[in-house]
Amino acid sequence: MLKTKLIKRIAETHYVRSAITDKADLSAFRKKPSFRELLGVSAIGISYIVCWPAISGLGALSVYLRQPLLIAIGGPLLYALSHLVFLAGMYLAGAEYSKIFLRWATRVAIEKLMSKSS
């Protein structure tokens, strides 16, 4: 009962109603992305791929060399660098792809939740 009311309240918000009314889809992903967008998405991917393996390797090196300050200082620095690469990627890729995807995901999720609660 409470779950159904919550789903209905969420479905009544302007954002969700407009996503459902507009039948938000992923058709915008069919167009060829610009070089800047590709560079941004690549930077985001690189930030994920590099961060934790680099920190893990630094941790292993820290244990091997018996230098705990190496990971204590280097770990947060690597993580911060990865975060900056991620933010640069988000800036380059732009928010358009995120908006399109989130509208579509919202529409699909609410439609499924509403069909299950009925």
Backbone as JSON Lines, residues from 0, in Angstrom:
{"i":0,"aa":"M","n":[0.82,-1.19,0.0],"ca":[0.0,0.0,0.0],"c":[0.87,1.26,0.0]}
{"i":1,"aa":"L","n":[1.8,1.33,0.95],"ca":[2.71,2.48,1.01],"c":[3.57,2.55,-0.24]}
{"i":2,"aa":"K","n":[4.0,1.37,-0.71],"ca":[4.83,1.3,-1.91],"c":[4.07,1.84,-3.12]}
{"i":3,"aa":"T","n":[2.81,1.49,-3.24],"ca":[1.98,1.94,-4.35],"c":[1.8,3.45,-4.3]}
{"i":4,"aa":"K","n":[1.57,4.0,-3.12],"ca":[1.43,5.46,-2.98],"c":[2.71,6.18,-3.37]}
{"i":5,"aa":"L","n":[3.83,5.61,-2.96],"ca":[5.12,6.23,-3.29],"c":[5.35,6.24,-4.8]}
{"i":6,"aa":"I","n":[5.06,5.12,-5.45],"ca":[5.22,5.03,-6.9],"c":[4.32,6.05,-7.6]}
{"i":7,"aa":"K","n":[3.09,6.19,-7.12],"ca":[2.16,7.15,-7.72],"c":[2.65,8.58,-7.52]}
{"i":8,"aa":"R","n":[3.19,8.88,-6.34],"ca":[3.7,10.23,-6.08],"c":[4.89,10.55,-6.98]}
{"i":9,"aa":"I","n":[5.76,9.56,-7.17],"ca":[6.9,9.77,-8.06],"c":[6.43,9.96,-9.49]}
{"i":10,"aa":"A","n":[5.44,9.17,-9.89],"ca":[4.92,9.25,-11.26],"c":[4.23,10.58,-11.53]}
{"i":11,"aa":"E","n":[3.8,11.27,-10.5],"ca":[3.11,12.55,-10.67],"c":[4.07,13.74,-10.82]}
{"i":12,"aa":"T","n":[5.35,13.52,-10.62],"ca":[6.29,14.64,-10.75],"c":[6.38,15.06,-12.22]}
{"i":13,"aa":"H","n":[6.73,16.32,-12.4],"ca":[6.81,16.87,-13.76],"c":[7.82,16.1,-14.62]}
{"i":14,"aa":"Y","n":[8.97,15.8,-14.06],"ca":[10.04,15.12,-14.81],"c":[9.56,13.75,-15.32]}
{"i":15,"aa":"V","n":[8.94,12.99,-14.44],"ca":[8.48,11.65,-14.82],"c":[7.33,11.74,-15.8]}
{"i":16,"aa":"R","n":[6.38,12.63,-15.53],"ca":[5.25,12.78,-16.46],"c":[5.72,13.17,-17.85]}
{"i":17,"aa":"S","n":[6.69,14.09,-17.93],"ca":[7.17,14.51,-19.25],"c":[7.94,13.39,-19.94]}
{"i":18,"aa":"A","n":[8.68,12.58,-19.19],"ca":[9.4,11.45,-19.79],"c":[8.42,10.43,-20.36]}
{"i":19,"aa":"I","n":[7.33,10.19,-19.64],"ca":[6.32,9.23,-20.12],"c":[5.55,9.81,-21.3]}
{"i":20,"aa":"T","n":[5.13,11.07,-21.19],"ca":[4.37,11.72,-22.26],"c":[5.18,11.8,-23.56]}
{"i":21,"aa":"D","n":[6.45,12.15,-23.43],"ca":[7.32,12.27,-24.61],"c":[7.81,10.92,-25.11]}
{"i":22,"aa":"K","n":[7.48,9.87,-24.39],"ca":[7.98,8.52,-24.71],"c":[9.5,8.55,-24.91]}
{"i":23,"aa":"A","n":[10.17,9.01,-23.87],"ca":[11.63,9.17,-23.9],"c":[12.29,7.87,-24.36]}
{"i":24,"aa":"D","n":[13.17,7.99,-25.35],"ca":[13.87,6.82,-25.87],"c":[15.34,7.14,-26.07]}
{"i":25,"aa":"L","n":[16.05,6.18,-26.62],"ca":[17.49,6.34,-26.81],"c":[17.86,6.63,-28.26]}
{"i":26,"aa":"S","n":[16.93,7.16,-29.04],"ca":[17.19,7.39,-30.46],"c":[18.32,8.39,-30.7]}
{"i":27,"aa":"A","n":[18.58,9.27,-29.76],"ca":[19.66,10.25,-29.93],"c":[21.03,9.58,-29.98]}
{"i":28,"aa":"F","n":[21.13,8.36,-29.47],"ca":[22.41,7.66,-29.49],"c":[22.74,7.11,-30.87]}
{"i":29,"aa":"R","n":[21.8,7.21,-31.8],"ca":[22.05,6.72,-33.16],"c":[22.94,7.65,-33.98]}
{"i":30,"aa":"K","n":[22.94,8.94,-33.61],"ca":[23.78,9.87,-34.36],"c":[25.24,9.68,-33.98]}
{"i":31,"aa":"K","n":[26.11,10.0,-34.91],"ca":[27.54,9.84,-34.67],"c":[28.02,10.89,-33.68]}
{"i":32,"aa":"P","n":[28.69,10.47,-32.6],"ca":[29.16,11.44,-31.61],"c":[30.33,12.25,-32.15]}
{"i":33,"aa":"S","n":[30.47,13.45,-31.65],"ca":[31.58,14.31,-32.07],"c":[32.89,13.81,-31.44]}
{"i":34,"aa":"F","n":[33.99,14.34,-31.93],"ca":[35.29,13.97,-31.38],"c":[35.38,14.32,-29.9]}
{"i":35,"aa":"R","n":[34.84,15.47,-29.54],"ca":[34.85,15.91,-28.15],"c":[34.07,14.94,-27.26]}
{"i":36,"aa":"E","n":[32.91,14.5,-27.72],"ca":[32.11,13.54,-26.95],"c":[32.83,12.21,-26.81]}
{"i":37,"aa":"L","n":[33.46,11.76,-27.9],"ca":[34.24,10.51,-27.82],"c":[35.41,10.63,-26.86]}
{"i":38,"aa":"L","n":[36.08,11.77,-26.91],"ca":[37.19,12.01,-26.0],"c":[36.71,12.01,-24.54]}
{"i":39,"aa":"G","n":[35.57,12.63,-24.29],"ca":[35.01,12.68,-22.95],"c":[34.62,11.32,-22.43]}
{"i":40,"aa":"V","n":[33.93,10.54,-23.25],"ca":[33.53,9.18,-22.83],"c":[34.77,8.32,-22.62]}
{"i":41,"aa":"S","n":[35.78,8.48,-23.47],"ca":[37.03,7.73,-23.29],"c":[37.71,8.1,-21.98]}
{"i":42,"aa":"A","n":[37.74,9.39,-21.65],"ca":[38.35,9.82,-20.39],"c":[37.61,9.24,-19.19]}
{"i":43,"aa":"I","n":[36.29,9.18,-19.27],"ca":[35.51,8.57,-18.19],"c":[35.88,7.1,-18.04]}
{"i":44,"aa":"G","n":[35.95,6.39,-19.16],"ca":[36.33,4.97,-19.12],"c":[37.73,4.77,-18.58]}
{"i":45,"aa":"I","n":[38.65,5.6,-19.0],"ca":[40.03,5.5,-18.53],"c":[40.1,5.75,-17.03]}
{"i":46,"aa":"S","n":[39.32,6.7,-16.54],"ca":[39.35,6.99,-15.1],"c":[38.92,5.78,-14.29]}
{"i":47,"aa":"Y","n":[37.96,5.0,-14.81],"ca":[37.52,3.79,-14.11],"c":[38.56,2.68,-14.22]}
{"i":48,"aa":"I","n":[39.1,2.5,-15.41],"ca":[40.02,1.39,-15.65],"c":[41.35,1.59,-14.92]}
{"i":49,"aa":"V","n":[41.82,2.8,-14.85],"ca":[43.14,3.07,-14.3],"c":[43.13,3.17,-12.78]}
{"i":50,"aa":"C","n":[42.12,3.75,-12.21],"ca":[42.14,4.12,-10.8],"c":[42.42,2.95,-9.86]}
{"i":51,"aa":"W","n":[41.54,1.99,-9.78],"ca":[41.7,0.94,-8.77],"c":[42.86,0.0,-9.06]}
{"i":52,"aa":"P","n":[43.12,-0.4,-10.3],"ca":[44.34,-1.2,-10.52],"c":[45.61,-0.44,-10.14]}
{"i":53,"aa":"A","n":[45.65,0.86,-10.41],"ca":[46.84,1.65,-10.05],"c":[46.98,1.74,-8.54]}
{"i":54,"aa":"I","n":[45.89,1.95,-7.85],"ca":[45.96,2.01,-6.39],"c":[46.32,0.65,-5.82]}
{"i":55,"aa":"S","n":[45.78,-0.42,-6.39],"ca":[46.13,-1.78,-5.92],"c":[47.61,-2.06,-6.15]}
{"i":56,"aa":"G","n":[48.1,-1.69,-7.32],"ca":[49.53,-1.88,-7.61],"c":[50.4,-1.06,-6.67]}
{"i":57,"aa":"L","n":[49.99,0.16,-6.4],"ca":[50.73,1.0,-5.46],"c":[50.71,0.4,-4.06]}
{"i":58,"aa":"G","n":[49.57,-0.18,-3.68],"ca":[49.48,-0.84,-2.38],"c":[50.4,-2.04,-2.29]}
{"i":59,"aa":"A","n":[50.44,-2.84,-3.35],"ca":[51.33,-4.0,-3.38],"c":[52.79,-3.55,-3.32]}
{"i":60,"aa":"L","n":[53.11,-2.51,-4.07],"ca":[54.47,-1.98,-4.05],"c":[54.82,-1.44,-2.66]}
{"i":61,"aa":"S","n":[53.86,-0.8,-2.03],"ca":[54.07,-0.27,-0.69],"c":[54.37,-1.39,0.31]}
{"i":62,"aa":"V","n":[53.66,-2.5,0.19],"ca":[53.91,-3.65,1.07],"c":[55.27,-4.27,0.76]}
{"i":63,"aa":"Y","n":[55.55,-4.43,-0.53],"ca":[56.82,-5.04,-0.94],"c":[58.02,-4.22,-0.47]}
{"i":64,"aa":"L","n":[57.93,-2.91,-0.61],"ca":[59.04,-2.03,-0.21],"c":[59.0,-1.67,1.28]}
{"i":65,"aa":"R","n":[57.94,-2.09,1.96],"ca":[57.74,-1.78,3.38],"c":[57.75,-0.27,3.63]}
{"i":66,"aa":"Q","n":[57.04,0.42,2.77],"ca":[56.9,1.88,2.85],"c":[55.41,2.23,2.9]}
{"i":67,"aa":"P","n":[54.79,2.19,4.08],"ca":[53.35,2.43,4.16],"c":[52.94,3.83,3.72]}
{"i":68,"aa":"L","n":[53.84,4.78,3.83],"ca":[53.48,6.14,3.39],"c":[53.25,6.21,1.88]}
{"i":69,"aa":"L","n":[53.83,5.28,1.15],"ca":[53.65,5.25,-0.3],"c":[52.16,5.11,-0.65]}
{"i":70,"aa":"I","n":[51.47,4.19,0.0],"ca":[50.03,4.03,-0.28],"c":[49.21,5.04,0.5]}
{"i":71,"aa":"A","n":[49.68,5.42,1.68],"ca":[48.93,6.38,2.5],"c":[48.84,7.74,1.82]}
{"i":72,"aa":"I","n":[49.87,8.11,1.11],"ca":[49.88,9.4,0.42],"c":[49.53,9.22,-1.06]}
{"i":73,"aa":"G","n":[50.11,8.22,-1.68],"ca":[49.91,8.0,-3.11],"c":[48.51,7.54,-3.47]}
{"i":74,"aa":"G","n":[47.87,6.74,-2.6],"ca":[46.52,6.24,-2.87],"c":[45.52,7.37,-3.04]}
{"i":75,"aa":"P","n":[45.41,8.25,-2.06],"ca":[44.48,9.38,-2.22],"c":[44.84,10.29,-3.39]}
{"i":76,"aa":"L","n":[46.13,10.46,-3.65],"ca":[46.53,11.29,-4.79],"c":[46.09,10.65,-6.12]}
{"i":77,"aa":"L","n":[46.29,9.34,-6.24],"ca":[45.84,8.65,-7.46],"c":[44.32,8.72,-7.6]}
{"i":78,"aa":"Y","n":[43.64,8.56,-6.49],"ca":[42.18,8.62,-6.52],"c":[41.72,10.02,-6.94]}
{"i":79,"aa":"A","n":[42.35,11.05,-6.41],"ca":[42.01,12.42,-6.78],"c":[42.29,12.66,-8.26]}
{"i":80,"aa":"L","n":[43.41,12.15,-8.75],"ca":[43.73,12.29,-10.16],"c":[42.68,11.6,-11.03]}
{"i":81,"aa":"S","n":[42.29,10.41,-10.61],"ca":[41.25,9.69,-11.34],"c":[39.95,10.47,-11.36]}
{"i":82,"aa":"H","n":[39.62,11.08,-10.23],"ca":[38.4,11.87,-10.14],"c":[38.47,13.09,-11.08]}
{"i":83,"aa":"L","n":[39.62,13.71,-11.15],"ca":[39.78,14.86,-12.05],"c":[39.65,14.43,-13.52]}
{"i":84,"aa":"V","n":[40.19,13.26,-13.86],"ca":[40.05,12.74,-15.23],"c":[38.57,12.47,-15.51]}
{"i":85,"aa":"F","n":[37.86,11.9,-14.52],"ca":[36.44,11.64,-14.68],"c":[35.67,12.94,-14.92]}
{"i":86,"aa":"L","n":[35.95,13.95,-14.11],"ca":[35.26,15.24,-14.26],"c":[35.57,15.89,-15.6]}
{"i":87,"aa":"A","n":[36.82,15.79,-16.04],"ca":[37.18,16.32,-17.35],"c":[36.4,15.58,-18.44]}
{"i":88,"aa":"G","n":[36.27,14.27,-18.3],"ca":[35.5,13.49,-19.26],"c":[34.04,13.89,-19.28]}
{"i":89,"aa":"M","n":[33.47,14.13,-18.11],"ca":[32.08,14.56,-18.04],"c":[31.91,15.93,-18.72]}
{"i":90,"aa":"Y","n":[32.87,16.81,-18.5],"ca":[32.82,18.13,-19.11],"c":[32.9,18.01,-20.63]}
{"i":91,"aa":"L","n":[33.82,17.2,-21.11],"ca":[34.0,17.05,-22.56],"c":[32.81,16.35,-23.21]}
{"i":92,"aa":"A","n":[32.3,15.32,-22.56],"ca":[31.19,14.56,-23.14],"c":[29.9,15.37,-23.1]}
{"i":93,"aa":"G","n":[29.79,16.25,-22.15],"ca":[28.58,17.05,-22.02],"c":[27.5,16.29,-21.28]}
{"i":94,"aa":"A","n":[26.5,17.01,-20.88],"ca":[25.43,16.42,-20.07],"c":[24.33,15.83,-20.94]}
{"i":95,"aa":"E","n":[24.37,16.09,-22.23],"ca":[23.26,15.68,-23.1],"c":[23.01,14.17,-23.07]}
{"i":96,"aa":"Y","n":[24.07,13.38,-23.19],"ca":[23.9,11.93,-23.17],"c":[23.34,11.45,-21.84]}
{"i":97,"aa":"S","n":[23.8,12.05,-20.77],"ca":[23.3,11.66,-19.44],"c":[21.82,11.98,-19.31]}
{"i":98,"aa":"K","n":[21.42,13.15,-19.76],"ca":[20.01,13.54,-19.69],"c":[19.12,12.58,-20.48]}
{"i":99,"aa":"I","n":[19.56,12.26,-21.68],"ca":[18.78,11.36,-22.53],"c":[18.63,10.0,-21.87]}
{"i":100,"aa":"F","n":[19.74,9.47,-21.37],"ca":[19.71,8.16,-20.75],"c":[18.85,8.17,-19.48]}
{"i":101,"aa":"L","n":[18.98,9.19,-18.65],"ca":[18.22,9.24,-17.4],"c":[16.72,9.39,-17.65]}
{"i":102,"aa":"R","n":[16.34,10.16,-18.65],"ca":[14.9,10.27,-18.98],"c":[14.35,8.93,-19.43]}
{"i":103,"aa":"W","n":[15.1,8.23,-20.28],"ca":[14.66,6.92,-20.75],"c":[14.57,5.93,-19.59]}
{"i":104,"aa":"A","n":[15.61,5.89,-18.75],"ca":[15.64,4.96,-17.61],"c":[14.5,5.26,-16.64]}
{"i":105,"aa":"T","n":[14.2,6.53,-16.43],"ca":[13.09,6.92,-15.55],"c":[11.77,6.42,-16.1]}
{"i":106,"aa":"R","n":[11.56,6.65,-17.39],"ca":[10.3,6.22,-18.0],"c":[10.14,4.71,-17.9]}
{"i":107,"aa":"V","n":[11.18,3.96,-18.25],"ca":[11.1,2.51,-18.22],"c":[10.87,1.99,-16.79]}
{"i":108,"aa":"A","n":[11.61,2.54,-15.84],"ca":[11.48,2.08,-14.45],"c":[10.09,2.35,-13.89]}
{"i":109,"aa":"I","n":[9.57,3.55,-14.09],"ca":[8.25,3.89,-13.56],"c":[7.16,3.07,-14.23]}
{"i":110,"aa":"E","n":[7.27,2.87,-15.54],"ca":[6.26,2.06,-16.23],"c":[6.25,0.64,-15.69]}
{"i":111,"aa":"K","n":[7.43,0.07,-15.44],"ca":[7.5,-1.29,-14.89],"c":[6.96,-1.33,-13.46]}
{"i":112,"aa":"L","n":[7.33,-0.36,-12.66],"ca":[6.85,-0.32,-11.27],"c":[5.35,-0.14,-11.21]}
{"i":113,"aa":"M","n":[4.82,0.72,-12.09],"ca":[3.36,0.94,-12.1],"c":[2.61,-0.29,-12.57]}
{"i":114,"aa":"S","n":[3.18,-1.02,-13.52],"ca":[2.5,-2.22,-14.01],"c":[2.51,-3.33,-12.95]}
{"i":115,"aa":"K","n":[3.57,-3.4,-12.14],"ca":[3.66,-4.4,-11.08],"c":[2.77,-4.06,-9.89]}
{"i":116,"aa":"S","n":[2.58,-2.77,-9.62],"ca":[1.8,-2.36,-8.45],"c":[0.3,-2.42,-8.72]}
{"i":117,"aa":"S","n":[-0.09,-2.51,-9.98],"ca":[-1.52,-2.54,-10.31],"c":[-2.14,-3.87,-10.05]}
